[in-house]
Amino acid sequence: MLIAVLVSLMWLDAVVDRVRVPESWRGAMAGRETPPPGTVLFVVAVTLALLAARELASMLKANGIEGSRRVMSVSAILGLCASCLIPSEFGGVTGSMIAHSVAVAVFMGALLFYSRRSTFEGVLAASAGALLAYVYLGVMLGFVLAIRREHAVWVLLWVLVTTKACDIGAFFTGTAIGRHKLIPWLSKGKTWEGLAGGVALSMIVGAAGAALIRAHLPVADPWIAGAFAGALFGMVGQVGDLIESLLKRDSDLKDASSALPGFGGVLDVLDSPLLVAPVAFWWLRWFAGGE
């Protein structure tokens, strides 16, 4: 079901990317004749960031830390915008300083908000939570949109499907033959056998997918490059899954929420792509260039 929704959103984004905007609108769009790449996905990312911010706020509260949903949501959206909407014309130094300035504003704003009752108890931990939302839900999710800005939508779909293939392969392999626990103190269900099966499936999906979209992925050998990327994305994605498990265990939660029946919360779905997105962005920059 989620795969069908994902493919539909990617297709819609590709369609919108080709729609010609009225001449009267082009001044506000820096003279562009079509909407910026990723317009539909940006709306989706904002929605996901807001939902995930609520889950992260609940985790903070479960740990006795004041986690305002408003602060967490604003922090996540600012991180998302700072990581993918700064115009490239600003240059590297200026662009990075803008992003850093937004992070400073998030931290200072959180300090002011949480000390508004003239108390200092828990202010530092709650403000650190705002920065967590800025980076974890904003900056890292922003890398997904950054990939879309530089590449065809099908390249992004390839990255996401290859990443989630490891989750699927790990689940079925671990269920069938899993015997040796990966990190028993953190995740009782994950096994070394499951990890191997998941990475193997990611390599297969990565190689086949790279061959299918070779027109958008200018690498010397898509089969070899795709298999290598599949192994990399799969393993990094599992680390992302473990990071989210760490946050949940610390909050004594089984799932981030029950927002998605059968899957848990939004964070339970985003955990692996969030960490893979920055790695995939640089892998594509180094090996496949930009479109």
C-alpha positions as CSV (number, residue, x, y, z in Angstrom):
1,M,0.0,0.0,0.0
2,L,2.7,2.5,1.0
3,I,4.7,1.6,-2.1
4,A,1.7,2.4,-4.3
5,V,1.2,5.7,-2.5
6,L,4.9,6.5,-2.9
7,V,4.9,5.7,-6.7
8,S,1.7,7.8,-7.1
9,L,3.3,10.8,-5.4
10,M,6.5,10.5,-7.5
11,W,4.4,10.4,-10.7
12,L,2.4,13.4,-9.6
13,D,5.6,15.3,-8.8
14,A,6.9,14.5,-12.2
15,V,3.7,15.7,-13.9
16,V,3.6,19.0,-11.9
17,D,7.3,19.5,-12.8
18,R,6.3,19.8,-16.5
19,V,3.3,22.1,-16.0
20,R,3.9,25.6,-17.5
21,V,3.0,28.4,-15.1
22,P,1.3,31.6,-16.3
23,E,3.6,34.4,-17.3
24,S,2.2,36.6,-14.5
25,W,3.5,34.1,-11.9
26,R,7.1,33.8,-13.3
27,G,8.4,36.9,-11.5
28,A,7.7,35.3,-8.2
29,M,9.4,32.1,-9.4
30,A,12.7,33.6,-10.5
31,G,11.6,33.5,-14.1
32,R,10.9,29.7,-14.1
33,E,8.5,28.5,-16.8
34,T,7.6,25.4,-14.7
35,P,7.3,24.8,-10.9
36,P,10.6,23.9,-9.1
37,P,11.4,20.2,-9.0
38,G,9.9,18.6,-6.0
39,T,7.0,20.9,-5.5
40,V,4.6,18.1,-4.6
41,L,7.2,16.3,-2.5
42,F,7.8,19.5,-0.5
43,V,4.2,19.5,0.6
44,V,4.4,15.8,1.5
45,A,7.7,16.4,3.4
46,V,6.1,19.3,5.4
47,T,3.2,17.1,6.3
48,L,5.5,14.2,7.4
49,A,7.7,16.6,9.4
50,L,4.7,18.0,11.3
51,L,3.4,14.5,12.1
52,A,6.9,13.2,13.1
53,A,7.5,16.3,15.2
54,R,4.4,15.4,17.3
55,E,5.8,11.9,17.8
56,L,9.2,13.3,18.8
57,A,7.5,15.7,21.3
58,S,5.7,12.7,22.8
59,M,9.1,10.9,23.3
60,L,10.5,13.9,25.1
61,K,7.5,14.1,27.4
62,A,7.8,10.4,28.1
63,N,11.3,11.2,29.4
64,G,10.0,14.0,31.6
65,I,11.2,16.7,29.2
66,E,8.9,19.5,28.2
67,G,8.4,18.9,24.5
68,S,6.1,21.5,22.9
69,R,4.5,20.3,19.8
70,R,4.5,23.8,18.4
71,V,8.3,24.3,19.1
72,M,9.2,20.9,17.7
73,S,7.0,21.5,14.6
74,V,8.4,24.9,13.8
75,S,12.0,23.6,14.4
76,A,11.4,20.7,12.0
77,I,9.9,22.9,9.3
78,L,12.7,25.5,9.6
79,G,15.3,22.8,9.3
80,L,13.5,21.4,6.2
81,C,13.5,24.8,4.5
82,A,17.0,25.7,5.5
83,S,18.4,22.5,4.0
84,C,16.7,22.5,0.6
85,L,15.2,25.9,-0.2
86,I,18.2,28.3,0.1
87,P,18.9,29.5,-3.5
88,S,22.1,28.1,-5.0
89,E,22.9,31.7,-6.2
90,F,23.8,32.6,-2.6
91,G,27.0,30.5,-2.8
92,G,28.4,27.9,-0.5
93,V,29.5,30.2,2.4
94,T,26.5,32.4,2.4
95,G,24.1,29.4,2.0
96,S,25.7,27.5,4.9
97,M,25.7,30.6,7.1
98,I,22.0,31.1,6.5
99,A,21.3,27.5,7.6
100,H,23.5,27.9,10.6
101,S,21.8,31.2,11.5
102,V,18.4,29.4,11.3
103,A,19.8,26.8,13.7
104,V,20.9,29.5,16.1
105,A,17.4,31.1,15.9
106,V,15.8,27.8,16.7
107,F,18.0,27.3,19.8
108,M,17.6,30.8,21.1
109,G,13.8,30.7,20.4
110,A,13.5,27.5,22.3
111,L,15.5,28.9,25.2
112,L,13.1,31.9,25.4
113,F,10.0,29.8,25.0
114,Y,10.9,27.2,27.7
115,S,12.0,29.9,30.2
116,R,8.9,32.0,29.7
117,R,7.6,31.0,33.1
118,S,10.7,32.4,34.8
119,T,12.1,29.0,35.5
120,F,15.3,27.2,34.4
121,E,14.4,23.6,35.2
122,G,14.5,21.5,32.1
123,V,15.2,24.4,29.8
124,L,18.4,23.0,28.4
125,A,17.1,19.6,27.7
126,A,13.9,20.9,26.0
127,S,15.9,23.4,23.9
128,A,18.2,20.5,22.9
129,G,15.1,18.7,21.8
130,A,14.2,21.6,19.5
131,L,17.6,21.2,17.8
132,L,17.0,17.5,17.5
133,A,13.9,18.2,15.6
134,Y,15.7,20.7,13.5
135,V,18.4,18.2,12.4
136,Y,16.6,14.8,12.6
137,L,13.3,15.8,11.1
138,G,14.3,19.0,9.2
139,V,17.8,18.8,7.8
140,M,17.9,15.1,7.2
141,L,14.4,15.0,5.5
142,G,15.6,18.0,3.5
143,F,18.2,15.9,1.9
144,V,15.4,13.9,0.2
145,L,14.2,17.1,-1.4
146,A,17.8,18.1,-2.3
147,I,18.1,14.8,-4.2
148,R,14.9,15.6,-6.1
149,R,16.2,19.1,-6.9
150,E,19.3,17.7,-8.6
151,H,17.9,14.5,-10.1
152,A,14.9,13.0,-11.8
153,V,12.1,11.9,-9.5
154,W,12.8,8.3,-10.5
155,V,16.3,8.5,-9.0
156,L,14.8,9.5,-5.7
157,L,12.2,6.6,-6.0
158,W,15.1,4.2,-6.6
159,V,16.9,5.5,-3.5
160,L,13.9,5.1,-1.3
161,V,12.8,1.7,-2.6
162,T,16.3,0.3,-2.4
163,T,16.5,1.5,1.2
164,K,13.2,0.0,2.3
165,A,14.0,-3.2,0.5
166,C,16.5,-3.9,3.2
167,D,13.8,-3.6,5.9
168,I,11.6,-6.1,4.0
169,G,14.5,-8.5,3.3
170,A,15.7,-8.3,6.9
171,F,12.2,-9.0,8.3
172,F,11.5,-12.1,6.2
173,T,15.0,-13.5,6.5
174,G,15.2,-12.9,10.2
175,T,11.8,-14.5,10.7
176,A,12.8,-17.5,8.7
177,I,16.4,-18.3,9.8
178,G,17.4,-15.6,12.3
179,R,19.3,-17.0,15.2
180,H,22.1,-14.6,16.2
181,K,20.9,-11.4,17.7
182,L,22.4,-8.2,16.2
183,I,22.1,-5.9,19.2
184,P,20.0,-7.7,21.8
185,W,20.0,-4.8,24.4
186,L,18.6,-2.4,21.8
187,S,16.5,-4.5,19.4
188,K,15.4,-8.0,20.4
189,G,14.1,-8.8,16.9
190,K,17.0,-7.9,14.7
191,T,19.5,-10.7,13.8
192,W,22.7,-10.9,11.8
193,E,21.0,-13.3,9.4
194,G,18.2,-10.8,8.9
195,L,20.8,-8.0,8.2
196,A,22.5,-10.2,5.6
197,G,19.2,-11.0,3.9
198,G,18.1,-7.4,3.9
199,V,21.4,-6.1,2.4
200,A,21.3,-8.8,-0.2
201,L,17.8,-7.8,-1.3
202,S,18.8,-4.1,-1.3
203,M,21.7,-5.0,-3.6
204,I,19.4,-6.9,-6.0
205,V,16.8,-4.1,-6.0
206,G,19.5,-1.4,-6.3
207,A,21.2,-3.1,-9.2
208,A,17.9,-3.8,-11.1
209,G,16.6,-0.3,-10.4
210,A,19.8,1.4,-11.5
211,A,19.6,-0.6,-14.8
212,L,16.0,0.5,-15.3
213,I,16.7,4.2,-14.8
214,R,20.1,4.2,-16.5
215,A,19.0,7.2,-18.6
216,H,18.8,9.3,-15.4
217,L,21.7,7.7,-13.6
218,P,24.9,8.3,-15.6
219,V,27.2,5.7,-14.1
220,A,29.7,3.5,-16.0
221,D,28.0,0.2,-15.1
222,P,24.5,0.5,-13.5
223,W,24.4,-3.1,-12.3
224,I,27.7,-2.8,-10.3
225,A,27.0,0.7,-9.1
226,G,23.5,-0.2,-8.2
227,A,24.5,-3.2,-6.2
228,F,27.2,-1.2,-4.4
229,A,24.6,1.6,-3.6
230,G,22.1,-1.1,-2.5
231,A,24.6,-2.5,0.0
232,L,25.5,1.0,1.3
233,F,21.9,2.3,1.5
234,G,20.7,-1.0,3.1
235,M,23.3,-0.9,5.9
236,V,23.0,2.8,6.6
237,G,19.2,2.4,6.6
238,Q,19.5,-0.3,9.3
239,V,21.6,2.1,11.4
240,G,18.8,4.7,11.0
241,D,16.3,2.1,12.2
242,L,18.5,1.4,15.2
243,I,18.7,5.1,16.0
244,E,15.0,5.4,16.1
245,S,14.8,2.2,18.2
246,L,17.2,4.0,20.6
247,L,14.9,6.9,20.9
248,K,11.9,4.7,21.4
249,R,13.6,2.5,24.0
250,D,14.7,5.5,25.9
251,S,11.1,6.7,26.0
252,D,9.8,3.1,26.8
253,L,7.7,3.0,23.7
254,K,7.2,0.1,21.3
255,D,6.1,2.3,18.4
256,A,6.5,6.1,17.8
257,S,2.7,6.2,17.6
258,S,-0.3,4.4,16.0
259,A,-0.7,6.9,13.2
260,L,-0.1,4.3,10.5
261,P,-1.9,1.0,11.4
262,G,0.3,-2.0,10.8
263,F,3.4,0.2,10.6
264,G,3.4,2.2,13.8
265,G,4.2,5.9,13.6
266,V,5.5,8.1,10.9
267,L,9.0,7.9,12.4
268,D,8.8,4.1,12.2
269,V,8.5,4.5,8.4
270,L,11.0,7.3,8.0
271,D,13.7,6.0,10.3
272,S,15.9,4.4,7.6
273,P,15.3,6.9,4.7
274,L,16.2,9.8,7.1
275,L,19.7,8.6,7.6
276,V,20.2,7.3,4.1
277,A,19.1,10.5,2.4
278,P,22.4,12.5,3.2
279,V,24.5,9.5,2.2
280,A,22.6,9.0,-1.0
281,F,22.9,12.7,-1.8
282,W,26.7,12.6,-1.7
283,W,26.8,9.2,-3.4
284,L,24.9,10.6,-6.3
285,R,27.0,13.8,-6.3
286,W,30.2,11.8,-6.5
287,F,29.2,9.0,-8.8
288,A,26.2,10.2,-10.8
289,G,26.5,14.0,-10.9
290,G,23.5,16.3,-11.0
291,E,20.8,16.6,-13.6
